[in-house]
Amino acid sequence: MKIVYENSFKRSFKRLVKKNPQLQEKVISVITLLSEDPFIPSLKTHKLKGNLDGLWSCSVAHDCRIIFDMETIDESTGEEIIRGRGGLCNPRLPFKTVLATFIAHGS
């Protein structure tokens, strides 16, 4: 599966790593696993509801998640791409804060 990194996701990643350098390798590892199979049980990938309906979340650490969108780009082959919206968040923050700060709005 292909992953497209939006600019605001890159900025979110830089901010996260600046505050929590120990998470850099873990985030990169999770993104690698996402590209291989987003439903590997260790990622705890699940659909979100409410204000984040239509998005997906997977676990980086107990206090860090990646929020993303999956799209099928080729119906004939079923090829999928992770893109559109993505971000890193602390699930303890209010959703409005997470949305304003971390979700990268796709084009």
N, C-alpha and C positions, 0 to 999 in steps of 0.2 A: 504494500500500500504506500502511496506517495504522500508525503507531508509537505504542505506549503506553509512557510513561516511568514506571517504578516509582520510589518514593521513594529506595530505596537506590542506584539508578542515578544519580539526581540528586546524591546525596551523593558518589558515586564521581567523577562529573564535576567537582564543585566541588573535591574534593581534588586531582584530576589537574591542573586548571587552576591551582590555587594553587601547585603544585610546578613545573608546566611551562606557563606562560602562552602560550607560542608554539603550543601544541597546540589551543587553544580553537577557532580558526577552522577548523582541519583536521578536528576531531571534528564540528563542526556541518556542515561540507561533506560528510563521509562519511555522516552521518545523513540528510542531504537526498538524497544518491545512493541510500542504502538504501531510502528511501521511494519513489523513482522506479522502481528496479529493483535488487534486492539481488544480482543476478548480473552487474553491469557488471564487465568484466575487471579494471579498475584496482583494484577492491575486494578481489580475490583471495578471494572468499567460498568457504568450504568447510565441510563437515560435520566435526565433531570426533569423536574416538574415545576409548575408554578411560573415565576418570572423567567426561568431559564428553560422553559419547555422547548423541546426540539434540540437541545444541546446534550452533550455527553460529558461525563466526568470520569477521570481515573485517578488513582492514588499514587502520589510520589512519596509522601511520608504521612505520619498521623496528623500533621497540621498543614499539609500542602497538597493541593489537587491541581490537575490540568483540566481545564474546561475546553472542549473542542466541538467541532461539527464534522460529520462525515457526509460526503456526497458521492453518489455514483456518477462517474463521468463518462462511462461507456456502457450503455444498456446491453449491447450485444455480448460483451465479454464479462460484464459485472465488475469491471475495474472501478475501484473506489479511491477516493482521495480524502485526506483529512485537511480541511481548510476552512475558510470563511470566518469562523470565530474560534479563538483559542486564547487561553490565558492561564496564568498561574494564580492560585488564590489560597488564602487561609480560610478554611470553612467556618472558622469562628467569627469572621467578620460579617456584618450585615450584608445581605445580597446586594443592596443598592451600592454599597461601597465597593464590593467586588466587581460589579458590573462597570462602574465608573472608572475604576482603576486598572483592572486587569483584562477585561475581555477585548480582544482585538476584533474590530468590526471588519468583515470581509468586503471585498469589492464585488 
